[in-house]
Amino acid sequence: MSAAPTAPTRKSRTIAEISPDRCTGCEACMAVMPHDDCIVKVSNDITLPTTLIVCEVNVDRCTGCTLCLKICPWDAIAMVPRVSGSAAPGVGSSATDRPGAVSPSPVKI
């Protein structure tokens, strides 16, 4: 007997977006994320000795559960419309999407 077919994974209509201007890197959102790598810590400038490390949403892994939105003590997270295909500017974006910004490097903790 064959196994029953699995239903295709449905994606939410909204995803989380973290404002790098408000994020303090406290990791409260990472403590409640339901899937590995929904949210990652990134450094805005790896050349500085005291880097500002903030969190960023992985738009491909975000399920729109809103857990991070509810727990963020800095109101740095908003839910924004998901765009089909690749992420559009402003959706799951960060400071690195701004013109002239340095590409962040993931930080292992």
Secondary structure in CASP SS format (residue, H / E / C, confidence):
PFRMAT SS
TARGET T0000
AUTHOR 0000-0000-0000
METHOD secondary structure of the structure
MODEL  1
M C 1.00
S C 1.00
A C 1.00
A C 1.00
P C 1.00
T C 1.00
A C 1.00
P C 1.00
T C 1.00
R C 1.00
K C 1.00
S C 1.00
R C 1.00
T E 1.00
I E 1.00
A E 1.00
E E 1.00
I E 1.00
S C 1.00
P C 1.00
D C 1.00
R C 1.00
C C 1.00
T C 1.00
G C 1.00
C C 1.00
E C 1.00
A H 1.00
C H 1.00
M H 1.00
A H 1.00
V H 1.00
M C 1.00
P C 1.00
H C 1.00
D C 1.00
D C 1.00
C C 1.00
I E 1.00
V E 1.00
K E 1.00
V E 1.00
S E 1.00
N C 1.00
D C 1.00
I C 1.00
T C 1.00
L C 1.00
P C 1.00
T C 1.00
T C 1.00
L C 1.00
I E 1.00
V E 1.00
C E 1.00
E E 1.00
V E 1.00
N C 1.00
V C 1.00
D C 1.00
R C 1.00
C C 1.00
T C 1.00
G C 1.00
C C 1.00
T C 1.00
L H 1.00
C H 1.00
L H 1.00
K H 1.00
I H 1.00
C C 1.00
P C 1.00
W C 1.00
D C 1.00
A C 1.00
I E 1.00
A E 1.00
M E 1.00
V E 1.00
P E 1.00
R C 1.00
V C 1.00
S C 1.00
G C 1.00
S C 1.00
A C 1.00
A C 1.00
P C 1.00
G C 1.00
V C 1.00
G C 1.00
S C 1.00
S C 1.00
A H 1.00
T H 1.00
D H 1.00
R C 1.00
P C 1.00
G C 1.00
A C 1.00
V C 1.00
S C 1.00
P C 1.00
S E 1.00
P E 1.00
V C 1.00
K C 1.00
I C 1.00
END
